[in-house]
Amino acid sequence: MGVAFRDILGDYKEPVSWESLAGTAALDAHNAIYQFLSIIRQPDGTPLMDQEGRVTSHLSGILFRSASFIEKGIRTVWVFDGTPPDLKQETIRERRTVREQASEKWQEALARGDKEAAYKHARSSSRIDDEVLRTSRELLDLLGLPCIQAPSEGEAQAAYLVQRGDCRYVVSQDYDTLLFGAPFLARNLTVSGKRKIRGRSISVLPERIMLPAVLKGLSITREDLIKVAILVGTDFNSGIRGVGAKTALRIVQNGGFEQAIMEKSPDTDWETIADFFLHPPVNENYLLEWKNPDREGILTMLCDRFDFSPDRIQRALDGMNVKTGQKTLDSWF
C-alpha cells in the first residue's frame, strides 16, 4: 500500500516524542484499521473474534489506541475513504488477488503446523469489509471522536484538513499523503510499541516527515515529487519496471521524466494522475466536534455484543477519565 519512497526519505524521518505530538491529528482511518486487522492476531494468525466468529481486532485497536492518544493529549479526526477513483481500479483488483493468495497460503501453513509462516500470510490476507467499517464508525461515535467521509481518497481529505489548519498533522503509514500536500506526516502512531519482525522483537517509535524539508533537501517541487512517484508506481499506475525511488529521483532532477515515460511507459496518463494528486476531490463542509465518550454505550457494544472483557474495557475507559459527569473531551486539551 502506498508509494515506495523509503529509499529517498530516510534522511527526512525524524524521531519524535509523544509529548511533541499533542494536538489535533487527521487520522487515515482505512490505514489504521488495516494495521489493527493485520497486527492484532493470535500467534497462528487468527484474528481476535467473538463467540460468533466475528472479527474484533479493529475494535480492540480503535479503543485502546484511542485511549492512548487521549492520555497523550492527542485528539483525532478519523477520515474515511469514499469512492475510489477509476484510476485505482487495477490496484484494487491486484490487492484482492494478493489477499486471496495470502489466505490460501495461511491455511496451508496452518495445516502443516508452521505458525510463523501462518502469521505472516494471515497478515497479508487482512481485508476491510462493510461490517468492519460500520462497527468501527459505531465505536468511534460512542467514543465521541469525529469522523469525516471523504468523497474519494481519505489521505487527500486528511491532507486538506492540515492544509486548512484544522489539524496539525496527518497520521498514516503511507507516503502518499505527502503527494496530496500534507505538510506534516506522522508515522508509527497506530503501530508503535514492541513488534516481532522475523522472529525478533523491535521497538517501533513515532516519527515525522515534514514535506517542506523533503522538497528543500531533494531540491525538487511537489510536482516533481509526484513525477518521482509516477515513475516508481502509485495506487493509480504500475510505474516503470526496474526503476526505484533513487533512480526515479535522478531522472526527474535531470529533466528526463517525460522522455522516460514516453519510452518506457507510453500508455501511462501521467498528467491525469498528477492532476488528481494536486487537485483531489475533498469535502469542504465538515464539522469537527468532540463529545464526551458514552461509557455505558461502549460497555454494551464491546462486552454485551462482542464478548470483550468488562475489566479490560473499564480499565481503558478509566485511563481516558471517562466517568459519570466527566467534562467533555474538548476540555481535556
C-alpha positions in Angstrom: 0.0 0.0 0.0 1.3 3.4 -0.9 4.2 4.6 -3.0 7.7 3.1 -2.4 9.6 6.2 -1.2 11.6 4.7 1.6 15.0 4.9 -0.2 14.8 8.7 -0.6 13.0 9.7 2.6 15.4 8.1 5.1 17.2 11.4 5.9 13.9 13.2 6.5 12.3 10.8 9.1 12.7 12.4 12.4 12.1 10.5 15.7 9.6 12.5 17.8 8.4 12.2 21.4 4.7 11.6 22.1 4.7 14.9 24.0 5.6 16.8 20.9 2.6 15.3 19.1 -0.1 16.8 21.4 -2.9 18.5 19.5 -5.4 17.6 16.7 -4.5 14.9 14.2 -6.2 13.8 11.0 -6.1 10.1 11.1 -6.2 8.0 7.9 -9.0 5.6 9.1 -8.6 2.9 6.5 -4.8 2.8 7.0 -5.2 2.5 10.8 -8.0 -0.1 10.7 -6.0 -2.2 8.2 -3.0 -2.1 10.6 -5.2 -3.2 13.5 -6.6 -6.1 11.5 -3.1 -7.1 10.3 -1.3 -6.9 13.7 -3.8 -7.8 16.4 -3.8 -11.5 15.9 -3.1 -14.8 17.7 0.4 -16.4 17.1 -1.0 -18.6 14.3 -2.5 -15.6 12.6 -6.1 -16.0 13.7 -7.6 -12.5 14.3 -9.4 -11.6 17.5 -13.0 -12.9 17.3 -16.1 -13.1 19.4 -18.1 -16.2 20.2 -19.9 -15.9 16.9 -16.8 -15.8 14.9 -17.0 -12.1 14.1 -13.6 -10.3 13.8 -13.0 -7.8 16.5 -9.3 -6.9 16.1 -10.2 -3.5 14.7 -12.5 -2.7 17.7 -9.7 -3.6 20.1 -7.2 -1.4 18.2 -9.6 1.6 18.0 -10.4 1.5 21.7 -7.0 1.0 23.2 -5.1 3.2 20.7 -7.7 6.0 21.1 -7.3 5.7 24.9 -3.5 6.0 24.5 -3.9 9.0 22.2 -6.2 10.8 24.7 -3.8 10.2 27.6 -1.0 11.7 25.5 -3.0 14.8 24.6 -3.8 13.8 21.0 -7.3 14.2 19.8 -8.1 12.6 16.5 -10.3 13.2 13.5 -10.9 9.9 11.7 -11.0 10.3 7.9 -12.7 7.6 5.9 -12.2 6.8 2.2 -15.0 7.5 -0.2 -15.5 6.1 -3.7 -12.1 5.2 -5.2 -11.3 6.9 -8.5 -11.4 4.9 -11.7 -7.6 5.3 -11.8 -7.4 2.9 -8.8 -9.4 0.0 -10.1 -6.4 -2.0 -11.3 -4.7 -1.6 -7.9 -7.9 -2.7 -6.2 -8.0 -5.9 -8.3 -4.4 -6.6 -7.6 -4.8 -6.2 -3.9 -7.8 -8.5 -3.9 -5.7 -11.2 -5.7 -2.9 -10.8 -3.1 -5.4 -11.2 -0.2 -6.9 -14.3 -1.8 -3.5 -15.9 -2.4 -2.3 -15.0 1.1 -5.4 -16.6 2.6 -4.7 -19.8 0.8 -1.1 -19.8 2.0 -2.2 -19.1 5.5 -4.5 -22.2 5.5 -1.7 -24.3 4.0 0.8 -23.1 6.7 -1.8 -23.9 9.4 -2.2 -27.4 8.0 1.5 -28.1 8.2 1.8 -26.5 11.7 4.1 -23.6 10.6 2.9 -20.9 12.9 5.5 -18.3 11.8 4.5 -18.6 8.1 0.8 -18.7 9.1 1.1 -15.4 10.9 2.9 -13.8 8.0 0.4 -14.9 5.4 -2.6 -14.2 7.7 -1.5 -10.5 8.0 -1.4 -10.2 4.2 -4.9 -11.6 4.0 -6.5 -8.8 6.0 -9.4 -7.1 4.4 -11.7 -4.2 5.4 -15.4 -5.0 4.6 -18.6 -3.1 5.2 -19.2 -4.7 8.6 -15.7 -3.7 9.8 -16.4 -0.1 8.6 -19.8 0.0 10.2 -18.7 -1.2 13.6 -15.6 1.0 13.5 -17.7 4.1 13.0 -20.2 3.0 15.6 -17.4 2.7 18.2 -15.8 6.0 17.2 -19.2 7.7 17.6 -19.5 6.2 21.1 -16.0 7.4 21.9 -17.1 10.9 20.9 -14.5 11.1 18.1 -15.4 13.0 14.9 -15.4 11.1 11.6 -15.2 12.7 8.1 -16.4 10.9 5.0 -14.1 11.8 2.1 -15.6 11.9 -1.3 -12.6 9.9 -2.6 -9.2 9.2 -1.1 -9.1 9.6 2.7 -5.4 10.7 2.5 -6.3 13.6 0.3 -9.0 14.7 2.8 -6.6 14.3 5.7 -4.0 16.4 3.9 -6.6 19.1 3.3 -7.5 19.3 7.0 -3.9 20.0 7.8 -3.5 22.5 4.9 -6.6 24.3 6.1 -5.2 24.5 9.7 -7.9 22.4 11.3 -5.4 19.7 12.2 -1.6 19.8 13.0 -0.6 16.7 11.1 -1.8 13.5 9.3 -1.4 10.1 10.9 -0.7 7.4 8.3 1.8 4.8 7.4 1.7 5.7 3.7 3.8 8.3 2.0 1.0 9.1 -0.5 -0.2 11.7 2.0 2.9 13.8 1.0 1.8 13.7 -2.6 -1.5 15.1 -1.6 0.3 18.0 0.0 0.2 17.2 3.7 2.9 19.4 5.2 3.4 17.2 8.3 3.1 13.4 8.2 3.3 11.4 11.5 4.1 7.7 11.1 4.0 4.7 13.5 1.4 6.2 15.8 -1.1 3.4 15.2 1.6 0.6 15.3 4.0 1.9 17.9 5.3 -0.3 20.7 7.0 -3.7 20.7 6.7 -5.7 17.5 8.1 -9.0 16.4 9.7 -9.0 12.9 11.4 -12.0 11.5 11.5 -13.7 14.9 13.0 -10.8 16.9 11.4 -8.0 19.0 11.9 -4.4 17.9 10.6 -1.1 19.2 8.5 0.9 16.7 8.6 4.6 17.7 6.8 7.7 16.3 8.5 9.6 13.5 7.6 12.7 11.5 8.2 13.7 7.9 7.9 17.4 7.0 7.1 18.0 3.4 8.9 21.4 3.1 12.1 19.8 4.4 11.8 16.9 1.9 11.3 19.2 -1.1 14.1 21.5 0.0 16.6 18.7 0.8 15.9 16.9 -2.6 15.9 20.2 -4.5 12.5 19.5 -6.1 9.0 20.8 -6.1 5.9 18.9 -5.0 5.0 18.4 -8.7 8.5 16.8 -9.1 7.8 14.5 -6.2 4.6 13.4 -7.8 6.6 12.6 -11.0 9.1 10.6 -9.0 6.1 8.6 -7.6 4.6 8.0 -11.1 7.9 6.6 -12.2 8.1 4.3 -9.2 4.4 3.4 -9.2 1.4 4.7 -7.3 -2.0 3.4 -6.5 -3.0 4.7 -9.9 -0.2 3.3 -12.1 2.3 0.4 -12.0 5.4 2.5 -12.7 8.4 1.6 -14.8 9.8 -1.9 -14.1 13.3 -1.7 -12.5 13.0 2.0 -11.6 13.3 2.5 -7.8 12.9 5.8 -5.9 16.6 6.8 -6.2 16.7 6.2 -9.9 13.4 8.0 -10.4 14.6 11.0 -8.4 17.7 11.3 -10.6 15.6 11.1 -13.7 13.3 13.9 -12.5 16.2 16.1 -11.2 17.9 15.8 -14.6 14.7 16.7 -16.5 14.2 13.3 -18.1 10.8 12.5 -16.7 8.7 12.9 -19.9 11.2 11.1 -22.1 11.3 8.2 -19.6 7.5 7.9 -19.6 7.4 8.1 -23.4 10.0 5.4 -23.9 9.2 3.0 -21.0 5.5 3.6 -20.2 3.8 5.4 -23.1 0.3 4.2 -22.0 0.5 6.0 -18.7 -1.7 9.0 -18.5 0.6 10.8 -16.2 -1.0 14.2 -16.5 -4.3 12.9 -15.2 -2.6 11.1 -12.3 -0.6 14.2 -11.4 -3.7 16.4 -11.5 -5.5 14.0 -9.2 -2.7 14.4 -6.6 -2.7 18.1 -7.0 -6.4 18.7 -7.1 -8.2 15.8 -5.4 -11.9 15.9 -4.6 -12.4 16.8 -0.9 -15.2 17.5 1.5 -15.0 21.2 2.4 -18.2 21.2 4.5 -17.4 19.3 7.7 -18.0 19.8 11.4 -15.3 18.8 13.9 -16.9 18.2 17.3 -15.5 16.1 20.1 -18.0 14.7 22.6 -17.9 13.0 26.0 -17.5 9.3 25.5 -20.6 7.2 26.2 -19.2 4.8 28.8 -22.3 2.6 29.1 -22.8 2.5 25.3 -19.2 1.4 24.9 -19.5 -1.3 27.5 -22.8 -2.5 26.0 -21.3 -2.7 22.5 -18.0 -4.3 23.3 -18.9 -6.5 26.2 -22.5 -7.5 25.6 -22.4 -7.8 21.8 -18.7 -8.6 21.1 -17.6 -10.5 24.2 -14.8 -8.2 25.3 -13.7 -8.5 28.9 -15.5 -5.9 31.0 -12.5 -5.4 33.2 -10.2 -4.6 30.3 -12.7 -2.1 28.8 -13.3 -0.4 32.1 -9.6 0.0 32.6 -9.2 1.6 29.2 -12.1 3.9 29.9 -10.7 4.8 33.3 -7.5 5.7 31.6 -9.4 8.1 29.5 -11.1 9.6 32.6 -14.5 8.5 31.3 -16.6 8.8 34.5 -20.2 9.8 35.1 -20.4 13.6 34.9 -16.9 13.8 33.3 -16.2 17.0 31.5 -16.2 16.9 27.7 -13.3 15.7 25.6 -12.7 19.3 24.3 -11.7 20.4 27.8 -9.0 17.8 28.1 -6.7 19.7 25.8 
